[in-house]
Amino acid sequence: YKGTYSNNDVKERNIPNDALIEECWESIKDPAWKWLYGMMTCFGLRPHECFFVTFPDSDNPYVIDVLHGKTKERRVHTVRPEWCVRWKLTEVNVPSVTGKYK
């Protein structure tokens, strides 16, 4: 699509380093919210998408299917495979929430 985009529209982002991300994960006390944070950081998910994921291959914890979300169904590969294993993200532990996704 042709648009009026330019480099002038790009804004600098402050992305935390891996050490800070790990420190934040360790500071979360509730296991379910820890799992949600891990899914967002490892797979780059939006918060609501964490409630609609499956691990299609039990032998491969580095790939998930997002079944519902802003960008429809899609397959996602992890950004940090070592976090998937260390944080045991295949042990799905969705937080109990009362909100409703439309």
C-alpha positions as CSV (number, residue, x, y, z in Angstrom):
1,Y,0.0,0.0,0.0
2,K,1.3,3.4,-0.9
3,G,1.2,5.9,1.9
4,T,2.8,9.0,3.3
5,Y,5.2,7.2,5.6
6,S,8.6,8.6,6.4
7,N,11.5,8.1,8.8
8,N,10.5,11.3,10.5
9,D,7.4,9.5,11.9
10,V,9.6,6.9,13.7
11,K,9.8,7.5,17.4
12,E,12.6,6.1,19.6
13,R,11.5,3.3,21.9
14,N,12.9,2.4,25.3
15,I,13.1,-1.4,25.2
16,P,14.3,-3.1,28.4
17,N,17.3,-5.3,28.3
18,D,17.1,-9.1,29.1
19,A,18.4,-8.7,32.6
20,L,15.6,-6.3,33.5
21,I,13.0,-8.5,31.9
22,E,14.3,-11.5,33.9
23,E,14.4,-9.4,37.1
24,C,10.7,-8.3,36.6
25,W,9.7,-11.9,36.0
26,E,11.3,-13.0,39.2
27,S,9.6,-10.2,41.1
28,I,6.1,-11.5,40.2
29,K,4.7,-13.6,43.1
30,D,1.5,-15.0,41.6
31,P,2.4,-18.0,39.3
32,A,-0.5,-17.3,36.9
33,W,0.6,-13.7,36.3
34,K,4.2,-14.9,36.1
35,W,3.1,-17.3,33.3
36,L,1.2,-14.5,31.5
37,Y,4.2,-12.1,31.7
38,G,6.5,-14.9,30.4
39,M,4.2,-15.6,27.4
40,M,4.1,-11.9,26.5
41,T,7.9,-11.6,26.8
42,C,8.8,-14.8,25.1
43,F,6.4,-14.7,22.2
44,G,5.6,-11.0,21.9
45,L,1.9,-11.5,22.6
46,R,-0.6,-8.9,23.5
47,P,-2.0,-9.5,27.0
48,H,-5.4,-10.8,25.8
49,E,-3.8,-13.2,23.4
50,C,-2.3,-15.2,26.2
51,F,-5.8,-16.5,27.0
52,F,-6.1,-18.0,23.5
53,V,-2.9,-20.0,23.0
54,T,-2.1,-23.6,22.4
55,F,1.2,-25.5,22.1
56,P,0.5,-27.5,19.0
57,D,3.6,-29.8,19.4
58,S,4.3,-31.1,22.9
59,D,7.9,-31.8,21.9
60,N,8.5,-28.2,20.7
61,P,7.8,-25.6,23.4
62,Y,9.1,-22.8,21.1
63,V,6.1,-22.6,18.9
64,I,2.5,-21.6,19.8
65,D,-0.7,-21.1,18.0
66,V,-2.7,-17.9,18.9
67,L,-6.3,-18.9,18.3
68,H,-7.9,-15.5,18.7
69,G,-6.7,-11.9,18.8
70,K,-6.3,-8.7,17.0
71,T,-4.4,-10.3,14.1
72,K,-6.6,-13.4,13.9
73,E,-5.2,-17.0,14.2
74,R,-1.5,-17.3,13.7
75,R,1.6,-19.4,14.6
76,V,4.2,-17.7,16.7
77,H,7.9,-18.6,17.4
78,T,9.6,-17.6,20.6
79,V,12.1,-14.8,20.8
80,R,14.0,-16.3,23.7
81,P,13.9,-20.1,23.7
82,E,15.8,-20.4,26.9
83,W,13.1,-18.5,28.8
84,C,10.4,-20.9,27.6
85,V,12.2,-23.8,29.2
86,R,13.4,-22.0,32.3
87,W,10.0,-20.4,33.0
88,K,8.1,-23.6,32.2
89,L,5.7,-21.9,29.9
90,T,4.2,-25.1,28.5
91,E,2.7,-25.6,31.9
92,V,-0.3,-23.3,31.0
93,N,-1.4,-21.3,34.1
94,V,-3.9,-18.7,32.9
95,P,-4.8,-16.0,35.5
96,S,-8.3,-16.0,36.8
97,V,-9.9,-12.8,35.5
98,T,-13.4,-11.5,35.2
99,G,-13.0,-9.3,32.1
100,K,-14.6,-10.2,28.8
101,Y,-12.9,-10.1,25.5
102,K,-15.1,-8.9,22.6
